[in-house]
């Protein structure tokens, strides 16, 4: 029974990671794009008004997405980095 619970726990961990990265990250990206689109609003007279709160939110969302993508690439390449360059980013292997 203990092995079954261990496998069930591992399955749950994979499910949560897939939910966060597979659905959550695209939602954050979409929110960033949406806020970016309303950061500069054109008025009725043709003037452009800046919405600094929307621009800050968009930049924060897009920065999170870029950081997660870079961390993912480094995580995938961690064995190469440790073997060839001696860089241990995610702990010792």
Secondary structure in CASP SS format (residue, H / E / C, confidence):
PFRMAT SS
TARGET T0000
AUTHOR 0000-0000-0000
METHOD secondary structure of the structure
MODEL  1
X C 1.00
X H 1.00
X H 1.00
X H 1.00
X H 1.00
X H 1.00
X H 1.00
X H 1.00
X H 1.00
X H 1.00
X H 1.00
X H 1.00
X H 1.00
X H 1.00
X H 1.00
X H 1.00
X H 1.00
X H 1.00
X H 1.00
X H 1.00
X H 1.00
X H 1.00
X H 1.00
X H 1.00
X H 1.00
X H 1.00
X H 1.00
X H 1.00
X H 1.00
X H 1.00
X H 1.00
X H 1.00
X H 1.00
X H 1.00
X H 1.00
X H 1.00
X H 1.00
X C 1.00
X C 1.00
X E 1.00
X E 1.00
X E 1.00
X C 1.00
X C 1.00
X C 1.00
X C 1.00
X C 1.00
X E 1.00
X E 1.00
X E 1.00
X C 1.00
X H 1.00
X H 1.00
X H 1.00
X H 1.00
X H 1.00
X H 1.00
X H 1.00
X H 1.00
X H 1.00
X H 1.00
X H 1.00
X H 1.00
X H 1.00
X H 1.00
X H 1.00
X H 1.00
X H 1.00
X H 1.00
X H 1.00
X H 1.00
X H 1.00
X H 1.00
X H 1.00
X H 1.00
X H 1.00
X C 1.00
X H 1.00
X H 1.00
X H 1.00
X H 1.00
X H 1.00
X H 1.00
X H 1.00
X H 1.00
X C 1.00
X C 1.00
X C 1.00
X C 1.00
X C 1.00
X C 1.00
X C 1.00
X C 1.00
END
